[in-house]
Amino acid sequence: MKKNQLTGIILSGGKSSRMGMEKGLADFRGKPLISYAIEALEPIVNTIIIGANSEFAYGGFGFDIVEDELKNIGPIGGILSTLRYSKTKNNIILSCDTPFVSTDLLNYLYQNSKDYDVVVAVHGDNKLEPLCGFYSRNIIKDIEASIEESNYKLQDFFNKVNFKALRVDSMPFYTKNTFFNINKPEDLIL
């Protein structure tokens, strides 16, 4: 894989209402939460884009910041805006609040993306992780159509595209905490 064929997209545009502050900037084990997503992506991508509500919050990280074009429609809005901005067909999307996702897992998703437009991790009792996956720019028109229909559910959207749920829980890089999601201040103590 050539790194310049893959863009890393970090979604950090949520409301952070349960956290009470910009979630990606919350201190987790001595560094901003978003740093873990950056570190997981950097070894396999050439470019990183941060999808955020405001460029001011993440401007100090040195990456391009993309604000949601359509506000308050959930992750599908961030995915659309960042994919439109991306310069590569192939993209790995990761949320800013899952610090235990590894480079090996992200690379596994990419390596299994041939012939698919979207590949997301699945684990446990068929728990999908839509904000940890491979996304092709080929789906932009399909996302636009879903939004036009006011259907913002990623699960419904996946039924419209060439989609694969890739089981990751039998892989050596998977642990019970891999997809632990940090949402509240008390989660930062983990």
Secondary structure, DSSP 4 states (H G I P E B T S, - for coil): --GGGEEEEEEE-S--TTTTS-GGGSEETTEETHHHHHHHHTTT-SEEEEEES-HHHHGGG-SEEEE-SS-SS-HHHHHHHHHHH-SSSEEEEEETT-TT--HHHHHHHHHT-TT-SEEEEEETTTEEEEEEEEEEGGGHHHHHHHHHTT---HHHHHTTS-EEEEE-TTSTT--TTTT----SGGGGG-
